[in-house]
């Protein structure tokens, strides 16, 4: 299944680092109703970025598809 739009990731497990297969996405903190403002993050040429709201470190992993995360289950949605 292809992701359409901007993927949204959440950190319900409260881990320090989430590996993802995309460089542009939105962090929403935790799943609603405990989410923070959904902030667009763009890694550009970097391999990591820190969410300014929840301090989750997102690391780009070329072996993951846009629908995958490590730990699994962090993709919340792919909003258009």
C-alpha positions, -999 to +999 in steps of 0.1 A: +000+000+000+014+034-010+013+063+014-006+093+000+000+126+015+021+134+046+026+105+070+018+112+107+039+094+133+031+091+170+051+079+200+026+061+222+053+038+235+073+068+248+106+057+232+135+081+227+141+073+190+119+062+162+133+050+129+112+058+099+114+054+061+106+090+051+123+124+055+092+146+055+064+138+080+043+151+108+049+143+145+018+143+166+033+132+199+009+105+211-024+094+197-054+116+202-066+128+226-031+131+241-015+145+209+004+177+207+001+202+177+009+182+146+042+197+135+057+192+100+093+180+101+117+179+072+151+162+077+164+176+044+199+160+040+202+150+076+195+115+089+179+127+122+155+154+135+141+161+170+105+171+174+104+204+192+073+195+211+079+160+225+117+156+219+113+123+200+143+117+178+133+105+143+160+088+123+157+080+086+162+043+078+166+035+041+156-001+047+121+009+059+092+018+036+071+050+042+045+028+060+070+013+084+086+023+117+110+008+142+095+002+168+065-010+147+031+007+149+042+044+150+025+054+117-007+070+128-020+080+094-012+093+060-033+125+057-035+143+024 
